[in-house]
């Protein structure tokens, strides 16, 4: 039985470069946003109890702070998932995709499918 893998992400960067033979190629980086995990607290019962009371405030504060230089949205961090290297002809067949566009990536039965989705489809 083959399992499928699927995730949603967005195009973080798209750049034009050249391969070793001097041909123009397009590099597309796709990232997936993940929630920033909360801190883990260990210690005595009193420390644990105090941490449970304070933790919701700390988590809310962390989620509201954007992390500069990482992109993404507040409370989330972009995780690199796929980099595509396409010739200009392949880029034409792939379709128009720009930085910030959302995509769904599905991997099943040895095939990778990438399709553009609307932001509201990303959940």
HUKA-V601743 format. One record per backbone hydrogen bond with DSSP energy under -1.0 kcal/mol. CO is the residue of the C=O (numbers start at 1). NH is the residue of the N-H. E is the energy in kcal/mol with one decimal. If there is no record, write none. Layout:
CO:NH:E ; CO:NH:E
This chain:
5:107:-3.3 ; 7:105:-3.1 ; 9:103:-2.3 ; 10:31:-2.4 ; 11:100:-3.0 ; 13:29:-2.4 ; 15:27:-3.2 ; 17:25:-2.9 ; 19:22:-1.9 ; 23:19:-2.5 ; 25:17:-3.0 ; 26:86:-2.7 ; 27:15:-2.5 ; 28:84:-2.9 ; 29:12:-2.5 ; 29:13:-1.1 ; 30:81:-2.3 ; 30:82:-2.0 ; 31:10:-2.3 ; 32:79:-3.0 ; 34:77:-2.6 ; 44:48:-2.5 ; 45:49:-2.5 ; 46:50:-2.3 ; 47:51:-2.6 ; 48:52:-2.1 ; 49:53:-1.4 ; 50:54:-2.0 ; 51:55:-2.9 ; 54:58:-1.8 ; 55:59:-3.1 ; 56:60:-2.0 ; 57:61:-2.1 ; 58:62:-2.6 ; 59:63:-2.3 ; 60:64:-1.2 ; 67:70:-1.6 ; 73:76:-2.1 ; 75:36:-2.3 ; 77:34:-2.3 ; 79:32:-2.6 ; 82:30:-3.4 ; 84:28:-2.5 ; 86:26:-3.6 ; 87:91:-2.4 ; 88:92:-1.8 ; 89:93:-1.7 ; 90:94:-2.4 ; 91:95:-1.8 ; 98:101:-2.3 ; 101:11:-2.4 ; 102:117:-2.4 ; 103:9:-2.4 ; 104:115:-2.2 ; 105:7:-2.2 ; 106:113:-3.1 ; 107:5:-2.7 ; 108:111:-1.9 ; 111:108:-2.2 ; 113:106:-2.8 ; 115:104:-2.7 ; 118:121:-1.8 ; 119:122:-1.5
